[in-house]
Amino acid sequence: MEKTLSCVSFIARASFIQRFLPIRGSLYSVTVTVRYRDKKQEVPAGTRVGEAVRQMGLSLEGIIARVDGRLVTEDYVLKDGDTLEIISAISGG
């Protein structure tokens, strides 16, 4: 009985890792949609927000990042199916 529980626990952990921590270059396709104004681009899951912003040719200064409606920091790791929306913070005077 103890060995069965250990095996089930291992399978559950492996499933969790595949779902929430996808490995780049894996056999299955995992992507994130990045939107900025009229631009749209896909990046691999596992990419950090800061890296995705730079790939769009933008600076981290003066932007706000939202993933599926939630504000996130540049260190947030994007997961399969996420939609990253980049918003320019505009000020005037």
Rosetta silent file (secondary structure, phi, psi, omega in degrees, C-alpha in Angstrom):
SEQUENCE: MEKTLSCVSFIARASFIQRFLPIRGSLYSVTVTVRYRDKKQEVPAGTRVGEAVRQMGLSLEGIIARVDGRLVTEDYVLKDGDTLEIISAISGG
SCORE:     score description
SCORE:     0.000 S_00000001
   1 L     0.000  -41.515 -178.433    0.000    0.000    0.000 S_00000001
   2 H   -63.294  -39.756  179.680    2.785    2.443    0.838 S_00000001
   3 H   -66.108  -36.812  178.784    4.479    1.922   -2.555 S_00000001
   4 H   -63.299  -44.480  178.968    1.187    2.584   -4.376 S_00000001
   5 H   -61.843  -40.158  178.870    0.742    5.908   -2.594 S_00000001
   6 H   -63.059  -41.300  179.928    4.295    6.896   -3.474 S_00000001
   7 H   -65.428  -44.411  179.265    3.674    6.082   -7.147 S_00000001
   8 H   -63.188  -41.650  178.798    0.419    8.056   -7.209 S_00000001
   9 H   -61.155  -42.624  179.145    2.149   10.986   -5.518 S_00000001
  10 H   -63.103  -43.462 -179.717    4.935   10.909   -8.127 S_00000001
  11 H   -63.986  -42.422  179.307    2.434   10.864  -10.995 S_00000001
  12 H   -62.229  -41.700  178.566    0.515   13.773   -9.483 S_00000001
  13 H   -64.840  -42.543  179.589    3.742   15.792   -9.138 S_00000001
  14 H   -62.542  -41.239  178.544    4.785   15.019  -12.714 S_00000001
  15 H   -63.467  -42.572  178.639    1.365   16.098  -13.965 S_00000001
  16 H   -61.159  -45.737 -179.123    1.602   19.338  -11.968 S_00000001
  17 H   -61.646  -44.131 -179.964    5.052   20.084  -13.347 S_00000001
  18 H   -65.882  -34.918 -176.760    3.933   19.516  -16.944 S_00000001
  19 H   -78.364  -42.553 -172.331    0.843   21.685  -16.504 S_00000001
  20 H  -106.250  -15.501  178.375    2.280   24.611  -14.581 S_00000001
  21 L  -129.666   65.127 -177.567    6.012   24.551  -15.340 S_00000001
  22 L   -61.069  144.286 -178.252    6.273   23.701  -19.032 S_00000001
  23 L   -95.630  129.494  178.188    9.762   22.973  -20.284 S_00000001
  24 L   -61.954  141.174  178.220   11.001   24.911  -23.290 S_00000001
  25 L    80.562   12.808 -179.932   11.660   22.726  -26.281 S_00000001
  26 L   -74.004  173.023 -176.221    9.246   20.041  -25.115 S_00000001
  27 L   -75.732  -19.501  179.489    7.348   17.868  -27.563 S_00000001
  28 L  -102.968  152.898 -176.076    4.046   19.632  -26.981 S_00000001
  29 L   -89.716  125.089  175.730    3.315   23.203  -28.017 S_00000001
  30 L  -129.607  124.548 -176.303    2.709   25.718  -25.249 S_00000001
  31 E  -137.127  161.786  177.844    2.277   29.372  -26.106 S_00000001
  32 E  -127.681  138.184  176.925    1.276   32.704  -24.668 S_00000001
  33 E   -93.399  130.085  178.314   -0.340   35.532  -26.618 S_00000001
  34 E  -114.212  128.096  179.851    1.217   38.984  -26.130 S_00000001
  35 E  -122.233  135.654  173.379   -0.782   42.062  -27.156 S_00000001
  36 E  -144.880  112.971 -175.826    0.359   45.673  -27.428 S_00000001
  37 L    52.107 -117.761 -179.388   -1.909   48.136  -29.221 S_00000001
  38 L   -96.795    4.705  178.440   -2.471   46.592  -32.662 S_00000001
  39 E   -90.115  146.246  176.903    0.487   44.168  -32.400 S_00000001
  40 E  -142.436  132.926 -176.553    0.023   40.539  -31.452 S_00000001
  41 E  -145.057  153.372  175.441    2.804   37.990  -30.945 S_00000001
  42 E  -111.325  140.274  176.803    3.168   34.527  -29.432 S_00000001
  43 E  -128.631  157.872  179.413    5.945   33.543  -27.038 S_00000001
  44 E   -69.475  144.285  172.777    6.673   30.186  -25.410 S_00000001
  45 L   -59.505  148.596 -176.116    5.153   29.446  -22.028 S_00000001
  46 L    97.811  -10.152  177.039    7.809   29.778  -19.347 S_00000001
  47 L   -76.186  140.321  175.708    8.867   33.194  -20.661 S_00000001
  48 E   -81.488  151.763 -178.598    9.017   35.967  -18.068 S_00000001
  49 H   -54.929  -45.387 -179.587    6.927   39.093  -18.663 S_00000001
  50 H   -57.453  -41.352  178.845   10.045   41.293  -18.867 S_00000001
  51 H   -66.887  -41.017  178.967   11.519   39.105  -21.595 S_00000001
  52 H   -64.136  -39.561  178.037    8.243   39.126  -23.562 S_00000001
  53 H   -62.203  -45.700  179.403    8.095   42.937  -23.338 S_00000001
  54 H   -64.159  -36.046  178.253   11.649   43.223  -24.693 S_00000001
  55 H   -64.278  -25.979  177.148   10.805   40.790  -27.523 S_00000001
  56 L   -81.005   -2.184  179.881    8.053   43.225  -28.556 S_00000001
  57 L    81.389   23.804 -177.433   10.772   45.902  -28.843 S_00000001
  58 L  -112.113  161.418  174.901    9.542   47.837  -25.800 S_00000001
  59 L   -94.948  151.081  178.064   11.168   49.170  -22.658 S_00000001
  60 L   -72.732  -18.890  179.176    9.966   48.080  -19.231 S_00000001
  61 L   -76.474  133.829  175.300    9.758   51.718  -18.177 S_00000001
  62 L    80.812   17.400  177.321    6.369   53.307  -18.625 S_00000001
  63 E  -124.864  157.764  173.110    4.343   50.146  -19.194 S_00000001
  64 E  -121.075  136.867 -179.672    1.807   48.169  -17.205 S_00000001
  65 E  -113.783  131.424  176.312    1.509   44.412  -17.704 S_00000001
  66 E  -125.805  136.642  174.395   -1.707   42.448  -17.219 S_00000001
  67 E  -117.310  115.964 -179.289   -2.155   38.704  -17.552 S_00000001
  68 L    49.801   42.180  176.050   -5.765   37.665  -17.992 S_00000001
  69 L    88.234   -7.582 -179.769   -6.880   40.908  -16.325 S_00000001
  70 E  -102.386  136.714  175.221   -4.472   40.739  -13.339 S_00000001
  71 E   -69.486  137.189 -179.941   -1.576   43.180  -12.896 S_00000001
  72 E  -134.631  162.498  177.603    1.763   41.345  -12.855 S_00000001
  73 L   -93.533  172.553 -179.238    5.439   42.215  -12.433 S_00000001
  74 L   -66.390  -17.952 -179.536    8.229   41.711  -14.952 S_00000001
  75 L   -88.091   -5.157 -179.226    9.293   38.544  -13.086 S_00000001
  76 L   -62.678  133.378  179.237    5.949   36.781  -13.580 S_00000001
  77 E   -93.749  122.059 -177.473    6.393   33.517  -15.497 S_00000001
  78 L   -74.412  140.369 -179.531    3.831   33.109  -18.268 S_00000001
  79 L  -110.506  161.182  179.490    1.881   29.847  -18.454 S_00000001
  80 L   -52.832  129.350  176.916    0.299   28.051  -21.397 S_00000001
  81 L    89.993   -8.651  178.066   -2.833   29.850  -22.530 S_00000001
  82 L   -64.927  153.224  170.777   -2.087   33.146  -20.741 S_00000001
  83 E  -121.042  116.196  178.355   -2.775   36.414  -22.538 S_00000001
  84 E   -95.362  124.238  177.130   -0.299   39.170  -21.692 S_00000001
  85 E  -112.337  125.139 -179.949   -1.568   42.669  -22.353 S_00000001
  86 E  -104.205  126.780 -176.785    0.986   45.497  -22.381 S_00000001
  87 E  -120.893  130.515  176.673   -0.382   48.948  -21.660 S_00000001
  88 E   -77.774  131.756  172.967    1.550   52.222  -22.071 S_00000001
  89 L   -86.453  113.410 -175.006    1.390   54.512  -19.071 S_00000001
  90 L  -106.861  133.338  175.160    0.802   57.918  -20.622 S_00000001
  91 L  -130.530  156.708  179.995    1.261   61.167  -18.766 S_00000001
  92 L  -149.717  176.091 -179.070    0.964   64.711  -19.875 S_00000001
  93 L  -161.916    0.000    0.000    1.045   68.186  -18.564 S_00000001
